Each structure stands twice: as structure tokens, then as C-alpha cells.
Amino acid sequence: MPPVEATTQAPLIALIAGEDSGDQLGADLITALRRRYPDARFVGIGGARMQAVGFESWHDIKELSLFGFAEVVSHLPRLLRLRKELLARLIAAKPSVVVGIDAPDFNLGVEKRLRQAGLRTVHYVSPSVWAWREKRAEKIGLSADRVLCLFPMEPAIYARHGIDARFVGHPLADRFALVSDRVGARAFLQLSQNAPVLAVLPGSRASEVAQLGRSFLDAARQVAANLPGLRIVIPAANERVKASIKALLGDAQGDDAPVLLDGHAHEAMLAADVVLLASGTAALEAMLAKRPMVVGYRVSPVSYRIARALNMLKTDVYALPNILARANGMGENIVLVPELMQDDFTADKLAAATLALFHDSERRGAIVAAFEQLHLALRGDLEGHAGDLAATAVAELIEAPRGR
């Protein structure tokens, strides 16, 4: 199909998503932009969700969904060919704007080349400049005319480097109610309304479960031994993760045996009194579910020493609820969520921190109140959802005079 040059009335809008989370963001953004531009054409790289709302994907999103250095290296010739073809096609098409969604290792380079060719570019989902190498913001500014941020503390960092960045709200904040429904979640999972419940999320990838799972499950067993009637629920992100967790659980049987779920992580969190989980996006989800939690993680000692030696880490807390609490003025040294990292990541310490939360209802109540404040902060604008706010920021670029 020959390239179609965009107009303001019916713009051609390009999007590049490289993984499942980006596909969801892209679908929300397309839906919001189509309300402004009913005849717009959306092209680039995206997945099933984006295609379901009228996106024309030039390549399968799986071609960019790679994890780990070795995997990227083995696919490098194909990725370079894809990148070259994509750049040529976009430059010929002259879209009104190109939106790279997350996937910074691929998208930032593509955005830089397109911007040099005179196209307007947006990078949607800021890399974690608040935690890793703030100077990276300057390089991102060379790639993107505008950065769309999911966290409210990020635009100020870009402003220090003269870069246009907008906080558009976090899409997960739209997917959780401000007041959580524990009764409904327990009914859905067929759990007693009166029993203490612990949700355990030892990682979303099989490699994480292999590295961290035994410590998490041993900790859960210790909690159960000290908390009569405890029900443990473990949502598995996919079949590979489920198989890994099953192997670690062994032959656990009986009414009090852990309940292994196919997905339903949000329901498991909502049903729980306390959540025990691996550091990452799951901590943000537990915060939005308004559930007190204990966060743990461990990377290889070599990786950790390298990161410390190069001064790559810019924060002494790792869990997103703690980072957000400090950014929102709750206290420079506040730690809402217990973090057990590296040498502190042991079953004994995880269990002790989890039991402490179960036994302190006043502390749990204070944590829930703080999480409610942070949920509101992540919404960004009570009158609009994240997709709508992102669409406004993109539309401003589409409609701005070419001289800007």
C-alpha cells in the first residue's frame, strides 16, 4: 500500500509498541485519539488489543518482545532489518506524529532518527530516570519532542534538562476502584469472608520464580504456622510460572493448602489482608488494591555490586509505593512498605515482616489511608483517564504549527 500523507483533519498517527503492556497503552490511546479524529489512520507496530480498535500493524509485536541480552543478540540481524524497514516506511509516510510506547532500547533510537528526519515524536512511558542515571533524560530529549510520564515526579526531572514532559496519569490507577471490594473478591475466589488471607506473588516470569520462589513460599509456610486458619492464594501469571510454582509447592494438600490460581492477580490482592510479593509492577498494583504488603527481591551479587560501584542507583528504596510516598511529600525517609532486598531477602525475615503486618491492624489502616492518597495522585486528573490525558498531549503536537 502506498504511503498516505497525514492532514490535521484526518491525521496519520504512527505508534510503536514492543510488549503486552505497551499494546494495552496503545489501544487506550488510539481509542481516545479516535474520539478527536474519527477518520484518523493508525499504523506501525502493535498487538491484538491495538488491532482490535482499528490499528494497522506492519509487523507482529512479538518481533520486539525480547528479554535479556543473549536473546537480543541472537535476533540482532532481524531486528536491524526491521528497524531499517520501519524507518524508511515511516519517513515516506510522513505521519503527523510518531508515538513510541515504552520499549526504550528500540524506540528511542527509532524516535531519534525520525526526529532528525523532521517528524514529530513522542515517547510514552518514561524510563526510570528517578532511579537510574538522571542524565539519561538528556538523551531521551534528543529522541522525543515530548515525553509522556506515568508518575507525577518525573516531569520535574525532565524540566531540569529543558525537556517537554507531561504527567498523564498511570493507566493502572484507572483499573482499580478507589474503595476496594474485598467481599466481592473473596466471593469470586471462593474464600471465607472471615479467614485471614495472604496473597503471594513470587514473580511474573519463570526465571524470577526459580530465583525467588522458594524463599517466598517458605516464608508463607512460616506465616501459616503462626496464624491459625490462614489461607494462602498464589496467582500464576502464565502456564510456565504456574508449573514452576507447582514444583516448589510439592504435594501440599488439604483444606489449608495454598490455592494456586490461573491469573486473577488483582482478585487475589483484593481478597488478601496482606500481600507478599516480588518488587516490580505488582507492588504498584497491590498499592492500588489498598493492601499492606511486604516486598522482597534479590539479583545476582555481581550485578548488585556493579550497580553500586557505578553509582547507578539514585534511591535507597526500591518499591514503587515508597518512592511515590516520598515524591508526594509524605516524608523524606518514609517507608510505607517493608523492603527486604539482597542479603535481607530470607524466608525468616519475609515471614517476620508479614506477621508483623497481620498483627498490627492500626498500622494496616494507616497504610491503606496513605495508599488512597497515592491512588488519587496517580490518576492525575479526576475528570479524565490516562488514555484521554495522553491523547490530549499527543493532539497538541499534531495541531501545533510546524515551526514549534
VENDANOR-V592894 format. One record per backbone hydrogen bond with DSSP energy under -1.0 kcal/mol. NH is the residue of the N-H (numbers start at 0). CO is the residue of the C=O. If there is no record, write none. Layout:
BEGIN
nh:NH co:CO
nh:NH co:CO
END
This chain:
BEGIN
nh:5 co:93
nh:12 co:40
nh:13 co:96
nh:14 co:42
nh:15 co:98
nh:16 co:44
nh:22 co:18
nh:23 co:19
nh:24 co:20
nh:25 co:21
nh:26 co:22
nh:27 co:23
nh:28 co:24
nh:29 co:25
nh:30 co:26
nh:31 co:27
nh:32 co:28
nh:33 co:29
nh:36 co:32
nh:39 co:36
nh:40 co:10
nh:42 co:12
nh:43 co:55
nh:44 co:14
nh:50 co:46
nh:51 co:47
nh:52 co:49
nh:53 co:50
nh:54 co:49
nh:55 co:41
nh:57 co:43
nh:62 co:59
nh:63 co:60
nh:65 co:63
nh:71 co:67
nh:72 co:68
nh:73 co:69
nh:74 co:70
nh:75 co:72
nh:78 co:74
nh:79 co:75
nh:80 co:76
nh:81 co:77
nh:82 co:78
nh:83 co:79
nh:84 co:80
nh:85 co:81
nh:86 co:82
nh:87 co:83
nh:88 co:84
nh:89 co:85
nh:90 co:86
nh:91 co:87
nh:92 co:88
nh:93 co:89
nh:95 co:11
nh:97 co:119
nh:98 co:13
nh:99 co:121
nh:100 co:15
nh:101 co:123
nh:105 co:102
nh:106 co:102
nh:107 co:103
nh:109 co:105
nh:110 co:106
nh:111 co:107
nh:112 co:108
nh:113 co:109
nh:114 co:110
nh:115 co:111
nh:116 co:112
nh:117 co:114
nh:118 co:113
nh:121 co:97
nh:122 co:145
nh:123 co:99
nh:124 co:147
nh:128 co:126
nh:130 co:127
nh:131 co:127
nh:132 co:311
nh:135 co:132
nh:136 co:133
nh:137 co:134
nh:139 co:135
nh:140 co:136
nh:142 co:139
nh:143 co:139
nh:144 co:120
nh:145 co:120
nh:146 co:163
nh:147 co:122
nh:148 co:165
nh:153 co:150
nh:157 co:153
nh:158 co:154
nh:159 co:155
nh:160 co:157
nh:161 co:158
nh:162 co:157
nh:165 co:146
nh:167 co:148
nh:169 co:377
nh:172 co:169
nh:173 co:170
nh:184 co:180
nh:185 co:181
nh:186 co:182
nh:187 co:183
nh:188 co:184
nh:190 co:185
nh:197 co:230
nh:198 co:273
nh:199 co:232
nh:200 co:275
nh:208 co:204
nh:209 co:205
nh:210 co:206
nh:211 co:207
nh:212 co:208
nh:215 co:211
nh:216 co:212
nh:217 co:213
nh:218 co:214
nh:219 co:215
nh:220 co:216
nh:221 co:217
nh:222 co:218
nh:223 co:219
nh:224 co:220
nh:229 co:226
nh:230 co:195
nh:232 co:197
nh:233 co:258
nh:235 co:260
nh:241 co:237
nh:242 co:238
nh:243 co:239
nh:244 co:240
nh:245 co:241
nh:246 co:242
nh:247 co:243
nh:248 co:244
nh:249 co:245
nh:256 co:253
nh:258 co:231
nh:260 co:233
nh:262 co:235
nh:262 co:260
nh:267 co:263
nh:268 co:264
nh:269 co:265
nh:270 co:266
nh:272 co:196
nh:273 co:196
nh:274 co:291
nh:275 co:198
nh:276 co:293
nh:277 co:200
nh:278 co:295
nh:282 co:279
nh:284 co:280
nh:285 co:281
nh:286 co:282
nh:287 co:283
nh:288 co:284
nh:289 co:286
nh:290 co:285
nh:293 co:274
nh:294 co:337
nh:295 co:276
nh:296 co:339
nh:303 co:299
nh:304 co:300
nh:305 co:301
nh:306 co:302
nh:307 co:303
nh:308 co:304
nh:309 co:305
nh:310 co:307
nh:311 co:306
nh:313 co:130
nh:322 co:318
nh:323 co:319
nh:324 co:320
nh:325 co:321
nh:326 co:322
nh:327 co:323
nh:328 co:325
nh:329 co:324
nh:333 co:330
nh:339 co:294
nh:341 co:296
nh:343 co:340
nh:344 co:341
nh:345 co:343
nh:349 co:345
nh:350 co:346
nh:351 co:347
nh:352 co:348
nh:353 co:349
nh:354 co:350
nh:355 co:351
nh:356 co:352
nh:357 co:353
nh:358 co:354
nh:359 co:356
nh:363 co:359
nh:364 co:360
nh:365 co:361
nh:366 co:362
nh:367 co:363
nh:368 co:364
nh:369 co:365
nh:370 co:366
nh:371 co:367
nh:372 co:368
nh:373 co:369
nh:374 co:370
nh:375 co:371
nh:376 co:372
nh:377 co:373
nh:378 co:374
nh:380 co:378
nh:383 co:380
nh:388 co:384
nh:389 co:385
nh:390 co:386
nh:391 co:387
nh:392 co:388
nh:393 co:389
nh:394 co:390
nh:395 co:391
nh:397 co:393
nh:398 co:394
nh:403 co:400
END
